[in-house]
Amino acid sequence: MNADSVIAPAGYERAIIGDALVVARVAAAAGFRAALGAAGSLHAWAAAVPGAVPFQGRLTAWGVRLPHGAIDVVVRHGRRGGLFAIIRGDRFAWPGRAPWELETSLRLQEAGVRTPDVIGYALYPAGPGFCRCDVVTRRLPAGAEFPSSWAGADERTRDEILGAVGTLLRDLRSAGARHADLNAKNLYLARDGGRWHAWVLDVDRVRFGVPDDAEVGAQNLARLDRSIRKLRVRSAFDVDNAALARLAELAREHA
């Protein structure tokens, strides 16, 4: 485990706790130490917390309160998708995606893009040159992924949801942020401050180019459009063509 290859950004600290390399916000570091002292990993600790809220994904993530900081967080265990899931499961070439996810989230937030705040992560040795990881993010306001938020919503609410997603797409374009896996299920919608807002998830697939690049905006919109059209066929995600046209119009505003 080459700890020197992992850099803690400003406001974070790096530490070795047991066999784990941890990077955490300074205010949350004591909570990470307590959690890892109680279990072999952050994810195992969170799963055992009474009242932990499960969130389904490739693996169950857990909504809990971090010790010593009163921070409500979601703890997830990293796992590969696709063919690599069969070959490597939850093992990544050192240091994995977690450092990039943290760096990317900070850069997106600085550019005004809504994305979950990464509180920190833990890397665990998993054989020569490999690691496993847990990532801890601040829990978002009560809400749901785009398809679940859309289902059953009235016409006015759906228009507000489209507005929130359009704003997010514009913000990504303004930041020059190209999301290689932008789809309806990694957009999170919630009401906050009396308005609907959208957050982008899975930002380890984001790469940055020139800010306010129309091509970046077009690629993100095209990926999301394809995702929505596929979901319309597979499920009851009833975003019609008029709504897709409205979303495209909102995404291109001020381009």
C-alpha positions in Angstrom: 0.0 0.0 0.0 1.7 3.2 -1.2 0.2 5.8 1.0 2.4 8.5 -0.4 0.5 8.2 -3.8 -2.7 9.4 -2.1 -3.0 13.2 -1.5 -5.4 14.7 1.0 -7.0 17.9 -0.4 -7.2 21.1 1.7 -9.6 20.6 4.6 -9.0 16.8 4.7 -6.5 14.7 6.5 -4.8 11.4 5.7 -4.2 8.7 8.3 -3.5 5.0 8.6 -6.2 3.4 10.8 -5.5 -0.3 11.3 -4.8 -1.6 7.8 -6.9 1.1 6.1 -5.7 4.3 4.5 -8.2 7.0 5.3 -8.8 10.4 3.8 -11.5 12.4 5.6 -12.6 15.9 6.3 -10.8 17.2 9.4 -14.2 17.6 11.2 -15.1 14.0 10.4 -11.8 12.3 11.1 -12.7 11.3 14.7 -15.9 9.7 13.4 -13.9 7.6 10.9 -11.5 6.5 13.6 -14.4 5.4 15.9 -16.2 3.6 13.1 -13.1 1.7 12.0 -12.3 0.9 15.6 -15.7 -0.8 16.0 -15.6 -2.8 12.8 -13.2 -4.0 10.1 -14.5 -1.5 7.5 -16.7 1.6 7.3 -19.3 -0.3 5.3 -19.4 -3.2 7.9 -19.7 -0.7 10.7 -22.6 1.2 8.9 -24.5 -2.0 8.2 -24.5 -2.8 11.9 -25.7 0.6 13.2 -29.2 0.2 14.6 -31.7 2.0 12.4 -29.3 2.3 9.4 -31.3 3.1 6.3 -30.6 0.8 3.3 -30.1 2.2 -0.2 -30.1 -0.3 -3.0 -27.5 -0.3 -5.7 -24.8 -2.8 -6.9 -24.4 -3.3 -3.2 -26.5 -1.9 -0.4 -25.3 1.4 0.9 -26.2 2.6 4.4 -27.5 5.9 5.7 -26.2 6.5 9.2 -25.0 9.3 11.5 -21.2 9.5 11.7 -19.9 9.3 15.3 -18.5 12.5 17.0 -19.7 14.8 14.3 -23.4 14.5 14.0 -23.0 14.3 10.2 -25.7 12.3 8.4 -23.9 10.2 5.7 -24.3 7.4 3.2 -21.6 4.7 3.3 -21.1 2.6 0.2 -18.7 -0.1 -0.7 -17.0 0.2 -4.1 -17.8 -2.6 -6.6 -17.1 -2.9 -10.3 -19.8 -3.3 -12.9 -19.9 -5.3 -16.1 -17.3 -7.9 -17.0 -14.8 -6.6 -14.4 -17.4 -7.4 -11.7 -17.0 -11.1 -12.5 -13.2 -11.0 -12.7 -12.3 -8.6 -9.9 -15.5 -8.1 -7.9 -14.8 -5.3 -5.4 -11.0 -5.1 -6.0 -9.5 -2.1 -7.8 -6.0 -1.4 -9.0 -4.4 0.9 -6.3 -5.6 3.5 -5.4 -8.9 2.9 -7.2 -11.5 5.5 -8.0 -12.2 7.0 -4.6 -9.4 9.7 -4.8 -10.6 10.8 -8.2 -14.3 10.9 -7.0 -13.3 13.2 -4.2 -11.2 15.4 -6.4 -14.0 15.5 -9.0 -16.8 16.3 -6.5 -14.8 19.2 -5.1 -14.1 20.6 -8.5 -17.8 20.2 -9.5 -19.0 21.9 -6.4 -16.5 24.8 -6.9 -18.0 25.2 -10.4 -21.6 25.3 -9.0 -22.6 21.8 -9.9 -24.8 20.0 -7.4 -23.3 16.6 -6.4 -23.0 14.8 -3.0 -20.3 16.1 -0.7 -17.7 13.4 -0.3 -16.8 13.4 3.4 -14.0 10.9 2.9 -13.0 7.3 2.0 -11.1 4.3 3.2 -8.8 2.1 1.1 -8.1 -1.5 2.3 -5.2 -3.6 0.9 -6.5 -6.5 -1.2 -3.3 -8.1 -2.5 -0.3 -6.7 -4.3 -1.3 -3.6 -6.2 -5.0 -3.8 -5.4 -7.4 -2.4 -2.8 -11.0 -2.3 -1.8 -12.7 0.9 -0.9 -15.6 2.5 1.0 -16.8 6.0 0.2 -18.7 8.2 2.6 -20.9 11.1 1.3 -23.1 13.6 3.0 -26.7 12.4 2.9 -28.9 14.5 0.5 -32.3 15.9 1.4 -35.2 13.4 1.2 -35.8 12.6 -2.5 -35.3 10.0 -5.2 -33.7 9.2 -8.5 -35.2 10.9 -11.6 -37.6 8.0 -12.6 -39.0 7.6 -9.1 -39.5 11.4 -8.7 -41.3 11.6 -12.0 -43.6 8.7 -11.4 -47.0 9.9 -10.2 -46.0 13.6 -10.2 -48.6 16.0 -11.5 -48.0 18.2 -14.5 -46.8 21.2 -12.6 -44.3 19.1 -10.5 -43.0 17.5 -13.7 -42.4 20.8 -15.2 -40.4 21.8 -12.1 -38.4 18.6 -12.3 -37.5 19.2 -15.9 -36.4 22.7 -14.9 -34.1 21.3 -12.2 -32.6 18.7 -14.6 -32.1 21.4 -17.2 -30.3 23.6 -14.7 -28.0 20.7 -13.8 -27.2 20.0 -17.5 -26.4 23.7 -18.0 -24.2 23.7 -14.9 -22.3 20.6 -16.1 -21.7 22.3 -19.5 -20.6 25.5 -17.8 -18.0 23.5 -15.8 -16.8 21.6 -19.0 -17.8 18.4 -17.2 -18.4 15.4 -19.5 -20.1 12.6 -17.7 -19.5 9.2 -19.5 -22.4 7.5 -17.8 -25.0 10.2 -17.5 -28.3 8.5 -17.2 -31.7 9.0 -15.5 -30.8 6.8 -12.5 -27.8 8.8 -11.5 -29.7 12.0 -11.3 -31.2 12.6 -7.9 -34.2 14.9 -7.4 -35.3 16.6 -4.1 -37.1 19.7 -2.9 -34.7 21.9 -1.0 -35.5 25.4 0.1 -39.0 25.2 -1.5 -37.6 24.4 -4.9 -36.8 21.2 -6.9 -33.1 20.6 -7.4 -31.1 17.9 -9.2 -27.8 16.4 -8.1 -25.5 14.3 -10.3 -24.2 11.0 -8.9 -21.4 8.6 -9.9 -19.0 11.4 -10.7 -15.9 9.1 -10.9 -16.9 8.9 -14.6 -16.6 12.6 -15.1 -13.8 14.2 -17.1 -13.2 17.9 -17.6 -12.7 19.8 -20.8 -13.1 23.5 -21.8 -15.7 25.3 -19.6 -19.0 26.2 -21.4 -18.2 23.9 -24.3 -21.4 23.4 -26.4 -20.1 20.0 -27.5 -19.8 18.8 -23.9 -23.4 19.9 -23.3 -24.6 18.1 -26.4 -22.9 14.9 -25.4 -24.3 14.9 -21.9 -27.8 15.7 -23.2 -27.5 12.9 -25.8 -26.5 10.3 -23.2 -29.4 11.3 -20.9 -31.8 11.3 -23.8 -30.8 7.7 -24.8 -31.1 6.6 -21.2 -34.6 8.0 -20.9 -35.7 6.4 -24.2 -34.4 3.0 -23.1 -36.2 3.3 -19.7 -39.5 4.2 -21.5 -39.4 0.8 -23.2 -38.3 -1.2 -20.2 -40.4 0.4 -17.5 -43.2 2.9 -16.8 -41.0 6.0 -17.1 -43.5 8.0 -19.1 -41.3 10.9 -20.3 -42.9 11.7 -23.6 -41.3 13.3 -26.6 -42.7 16.7 -25.7 -41.0 16.5 -22.3 -37.7 15.4 -24.0 -37.9 18.4 -26.3 -38.6 20.7 -23.4 -35.6 19.3 -21.5 -33.3 19.8 -24.6 -34.5 23.4 -24.8 -33.8 24.0 -21.1 -30.4 22.3 -21.3 -29.3 24.6 -24.3 -30.4 27.8 -22.7 -27.7 30.5 -22.8 -25.3 28.1 -24.7 
